C-alpha cells in the first residue's frame, strides 16, 4: 500500500531530515536501550550556569513502594510566596528521557515569571508499564502541591506542562486530579501530545516515515506502555486521554502540534472536545512542522511556535493588570480619554 498524500515539511525542516536520516529511523522494542543513550539536551548544569538559578533534587515515595526523583529549580533569590508553580513532564515516547529532558523550555518561565519549577523522573516503559508512568507523575503533582509553602509558590497558580509523551501524561494527570479531587491545576500546556493508542487517525497513517517519531515508533511506544492491551477496550483514559468520554472541569489549555506529524489529528480532536466541554483552549497547528520541530534553532516556524508558547504562558503567569485603575484614571482626565495623545 502506498503512503497517502500528506502535507509537506517546511523546507528548512525537510533539509534537516535529509541531512540527518537517523531522525526518521523507526524505534523498535529492541532499540529502546540505544534510544535512551542518545540525548539532544545539554547537561542540566550547563543549562543552569550563569542564570542565577538553583536546583534541588528530592526523592519521593510512590504508592506502590517505589521511588521517583523530582528536581526543583528556582531563582537563587526567590522569595515570593505568590509565585506560580510549574510541573514539567518530559517526553521520550514513554520509553526514554529523564527529568532534565526538554527542561530548557520551562526554565525561561523561572527566569521571566519567578516560577518554581518541578520536573519529574517518572519510571519508564516497558520495564514499568501503565499505570506506573501516569501514577508517578500524579504522585509528583501531589508532592509538589503539598510542599508549595516550603518551596515558595502559590498552589492555586500551578501550571502542568509536558511535551510529546509528557504532554499525554500531563493530560492524564489533569484527568486524575479532576476525578480524585486532587491538587488544583490552574492551566495545562500540552506540546505535541501523545494522546491516543488506537492508531486510527488520518495523520497516523500519513506519517509512517519521513521525520522524527513516525507511526512505527509511535506503535512501539504504545506497545511498550500497554502491552497486549494496546488499541483494545481495556485501556484507561488516564493512559490514553483521547479515550476520555468527559473533558468537563479541566483547566484552560494550550495545545500545539505540527501539521506534518503523527499526533496532528488527535491533538486537534482533543482541542475540539475541550471546547465542546466548555473548556478554554488555545490550539496551534504549525504548517510543515514535524514532531518536536519547535526545538530546532534558527528555523522561522520553530521560532514562531516557541514564541506562541511563551506568549500564552506569559498571559497566564504574569500578575493581572489593574484595568479598573487605568480606566478610572482615564475617565478622570479633564479632556477625556478620546482627546489625549
Secondary structure as GFF3:
##gff-version 3
##sequence-region A 1 341
A	DSSP	alpha_helix	11	19	.	.	.	ID=ss1
A	DSSP	three_ten_helix	21	24	.	.	.	ID=ss2
A	DSSP	three_ten_helix	29	31	.	.	.	ID=ss3
A	DSSP	alpha_helix	32	36	.	.	.	ID=ss4
A	DSSP	alpha_helix	44	48	.	.	.	ID=ss5
A	DSSP	beta_strand	53	61	.	.	.	ID=ss6
A	DSSP	beta_strand	67	75	.	.	.	ID=ss7
A	DSSP	beta_strand	85	89	.	.	.	ID=ss8
A	DSSP	alpha_helix	103	113	.	.	.	ID=ss9
A	DSSP	beta_strand	116	121	.	.	.	ID=ss10
A	DSSP	alpha_helix	132	146	.	.	.	ID=ss11
A	DSSP	alpha_helix	148	151	.	.	.	ID=ss12
A	DSSP	beta_strand	158	163	.	.	.	ID=ss13
A	DSSP	alpha_helix	165	179	.	.	.	ID=ss14
A	DSSP	beta_strand	187	191	.	.	.	ID=ss15
A	DSSP	alpha_helix	202	206	.	.	.	ID=ss16
A	DSSP	alpha_helix	215	226	.	.	.	ID=ss17
A	DSSP	three_ten_helix	227	229	.	.	.	ID=ss18
A	DSSP	three_ten_helix	241	243	.	.	.	ID=ss19
A	DSSP	beta_strand	252	258	.	.	.	ID=ss20
A	DSSP	alpha_helix	264	276	.	.	.	ID=ss21
A	DSSP	beta_strand	281	286	.	.	.	ID=ss22
A	DSSP	three_ten_helix	293	295	.	.	.	ID=ss23
A	DSSP	alpha_helix	300	317	.	.	.	ID=ss24
A	DSSP	alpha_helix	323	331	.	.	.	ID=ss25
A	DSSP	three_ten_helix	337	339	.	.	.	ID=ss26
###
